[in-house]
Amino acid sequence: MKLTILGCYAATPRTFTNPTSQVLEINNEFFLIDCGEGTQVELRRNKVKFGRIKHVFISHLHGDHFYGLIGLISTFMLLKREAELHIYGPKGIKEIITLQLKLSKSWTSYPLYFHELNSSEPEVILETKKVTVETIPLNHRIYTNGFLFREKPGDLKLLMEEVEKYEIDVAYYRGIKKGKDAVLDDGTIIPNEKLTSPPDPTKSYAYCSDTAYFPAIVPQIHKVTALYHESTFLEQHAYLAAPTKHSTAREAAAIARAAGVSKLILGHYSTRYDSIDLFKEEAEEIFPNVTLSNDGIVIDLS
C-alpha cells in the first residue's frame, strides 16, 4: 500500500504548493482521492499513469478539493480514454460536472459514472476483488465524507517443505492457497492447515479531510494502518478551527491516539505558517508516530 501526495495545503494554490489531492495504490489498483486545482499536472510530475485511475473519490464540494476534476475528465477524453471512470462524491457532483461538459460541448468518449452520496451513516461504496471502500461521515461546513480503504485478505501461503514432502503437483498449488485440502494419488487427504500459513496481515487507510474535531469517527477507524487527518491550524489558532470546522494538529493527534492507529499523517495545512514542522512537533506531544504530508512525497503504508 503506497500513498502519493499530489497536494496537501488548504485553500488557494501557490507556485510551490497545491490544494488537496492524493493517489492511493493498493495491490496495483490506483485510487484518486480529491482533485484540487493542478492535480493532473502533479500526476504527470509524479509519473502516475492516467490510465491506471478508474475510481475518483471527492470528499466534499469545496473548490480546493474538486476544482481540478473537470480538467482531468477533459484530458482523459483528449487522450482517447476508453476505460470507464467512476466518480464518488456528494449529491450535486454530477450536476456540476455535466453542466460544464454540456456547455463546452465536450461530452466524454468514455463511460463516465457518478455515484452520488448523501448518507450521514458509513456505507460501503466500492468493493473490488482486492479492496473495499466505505465512507467516513465527517463534521464540516457542508456535507463531507472521508474514505476508509481496506485490503481484503490475500491467499494463504504455501509451506513448501510440507508441500514437497507430500510430492504435491504444482497444478494444485492455487487451490491449496485458496483453502482447499490436497488429495494424493492414493486418495489420502492432507488437511489444508498442514500445508499453509496465514496470509500477510491486511492494511487499511483512513482519509479524513476536512473536518472539525470529531471523536465520533474513532470506532470506525479503530486500529487502521494509517490515518490521514487534516490539521489546518496549530493550537495557537484553535479559535479559528471551531467556526471554520477544521482541526488543529493536536486534535488530529488526539483522534489518532483514541483510535489506536499505527501511523498519523498530517495535512491540509493553512498557508499562514512558515514551517509545517511545527505541526509535527505539536502532534507528537499527543501521538508518537507522526508523518508530515508534503507535495510530491510517497509514503509507504506497509
N, C-alpha and C positions, 0 to 999 in steps of 0.2 A: 504494500500500500504506500503510495507516494503522492505528496501534495506539492503542487507548483503554485506559488503565489504570483499572480499577474498584477494585482493591485490590492492595497490594504489600508488606504488612507480615507478619511472621511471627507464628504462634501466635494469640493471642486478639484479638478485635475490641476497638477502643476507640471512644469517642464521635467521635473525629476521624480515625481510620484504620481500614482494613479489611484482612482477610486476602486471600489471592491470588485474583485474577480479572482477566481482560482480554479485550477483543474485538479481533480482527484482521480488518480489511476489505481484501479483495483483489479488485479488479475487480468491485465490487458484490456480492461474496459475503462473508458475515459468519460468523466462527468464534469461538465462546466457548471460552476456554482457562482451565480450572479454574473453580471455582464455590464459593468460600468463603461464609461467612455474609454476608448483606447484599447479595449480588450483584444480586438483582432490584431492590432499592432504587437501587443505583448505576446499573443500566441505565436506569432512569427518570430519575435525576438527570442522566445524560449523554445523554439523548434518543436512546437506541438502541432502535429499534423491535423489540419481542419477536418479531414475525413474521418478521423477517429472519434469525433464528438457526435454522439447520437442523442444525447439527453442533456437538456439545459434546465437548471433549477434557479428560479428567481424568487428571492425571499420576500420582496415587497416592492411597491411601485414608487419608491423614491428614486430620483434620477440617477444618483450615484451608484445605483445597483442594477439599472437596466437600460440606460440610455445608449449603451453600445450594442444592444441586441438587434435593432433594425439594420444596422450596418453589417453586422455579422451575417444575418439572414440574406441580405442582398449579395454579399461577397460569395456566399455559398452558391447562389444562383449563377453569378458570373463565372465561377469555377466549374460550372456544369455538374453540380452535385446531382446525384440520382438517389442516394440513400435517404430514408426517412429521417426527419428531425422532430424530436418530441420536446415540447416546452412545458414545464410545470411552473405555475405561478398563480398569484391571486386572481380572483374573478376581475375581469377588466383587461387582462393582458392580451387576450385575443382581439378585443375591440381596438386597442391602441395600435397593435402591430398591423392588423389587417387594414385599418384605415390608411396607414402610411403606404402600404403596398397598393391599395386601391387608387389613391390619389396620385401616386407616382407611376401608376400602370406598370408595376414591377412584380406581378404575381410570380411566385416561385415555380420553377420547373420540377421541383422535387416535392414529395409528400410532406406537408407541414402540419403537425398535430399539436393542439393545445389541450392541456389538462388543467382546468381552472380549479382553484382551491378556495373553499370558504368555511371549512370546518374549524371550530375552535377546540377540537379534540385531536390528539395524534391519530394519524391514519397512514397506512401503507399505500404509497402512490406508485411504486415500481417494484417489480420482482423479476429478476433475470435468473439464469442458471447459477450465477455466482454471487449475486448481491440482492439485498432488499434495501429499500429507501423508504423512510417514514418521516412525516412532518413533526416538527417540534414547535408547537404554538408559542409565540413569544409575546412580550409586552412592549409594544412600540406605539408611536402616534397614529399609525394606520395598521391595517391588518398585515401581520408579518409572521412568517414561519422560518424556523431553522430547519435543518435536514439531518437526519441520522442515517448513516450508511453502515450496513453490517455485512461482513463477509458471510457466506454460507460455508458450512464445514466442507473441507476438501475430502479427497479419498483417503481411505486407510493406507498405512504404509506397510509394504511387504517386509517381513522378516526373512531376508534372503537365505540365511543359514538354514532356517526351517524349511523354506520352500525347496531349496536344493537338496536337503536331506531326504525329502519325500519324492524327489525327481518329478516335480510337477511341471508339466509343459507350459511354456511361455504363453500359449494360447489362452490359458485360464487365468492369467495374472489380472486382467482387467476386472473380471467377475469377482475375484477374491478381494481386490481393492474396493469393490463396491459392497462387500459384506457377505458374499457367498461362501459356503463351505467348499472344500476341494474333495472331489471324488476320484480315488485312484483307480487304476485299471482293474484291480481285483474287487472293486466295489467298496473298499474301505473309505469311510468318510472322515476327513480331517477337519475338525471344527475351525471356523474362521479365526477365532481368538488365538489359536496356536500359530497362526501364520501371519498375523498382522499386529501392528501397534496403532494407537490412536493417531489421527491426523494432527497437523500443526494447529495450535490454538487459533481461533478466528480473531480478526481485528475489527475495530469499529471506529467511526469518526463522526463526531457531532459538530455541526456548524451552527453557530448562534450569533447572528448579526442581522439587524440591530435590535437591541432590547434594553429596557431598564433592568435593574437588579430584580431577578425573578426566580426565587427559590422553588417555585412550583415545577420547574423543569428537572430538578435534581433526581427524582426517582426514575425518570425516563432515560437519563444519560448516565445512570449509575455504572461505574467501572468501565466506561468506554476507554479505548486505547488512547485517543487524543480528542481534546475539546478545543475548538476554535471559538473564542468568546470575545466579543467586542470589548474594547477598553478605550472609549473615546476620550475620556478625561482622566487626569490624575486626581488624587483625593483633594488637593487644594482647590479644585474647581468642581467639587461634588455638588455645589449649589446649582450648577448648570445641568447636571445629569438628570435631576428629577423632572424639571419642566420639559426637557427635550426627549425624555425617556431613553436615555443612554446609560452606560455603565462606566464606572471607574475601574482602573486596573486592580485595585484592592477588592472590589466587588466581584470581578471576574475570578479572582483567586479564591474568594470565599465559596463561589459556586463549585469550582474545581475541587476544593477540599471537601466540601459536603458530599459531592458525588463520588469521591474516591477515584477520580480519573488518573490515568498513568501520566499524561502529558497535557499541559495547558499551553495553547498557542494564542498569543495576544495579537489584536489587530484593530482596524478601523480607528486609527489614531486621529485626533484633532490636529490640524496643521499649525496650531498655535505654539506647539512645543518645538524647541530647538533640537532636542535629542530624544529618541524613543527609548534609550537605555533607562531613562527614569521610570518607564512603565514596568520594565523587568524588575528593577530594584524594589519598586513598591509592591508588586505582586509576590515576590519571593519572601516578603515578610509574613505572608499567609500560607503560600504553597511553594514547595521547593523546586519542582520540575517545570520551569517556565521557558518557553521559546518565543522569541520575537519574530513575528512575520515581517517580511520586508519585500518590496517588489523584486521579483526575479529569483528569489531563493527557492530551493527544493528541499522539502522536509520529508525525511524517511520516517514513516509511521510504523515500521516493523518493531 
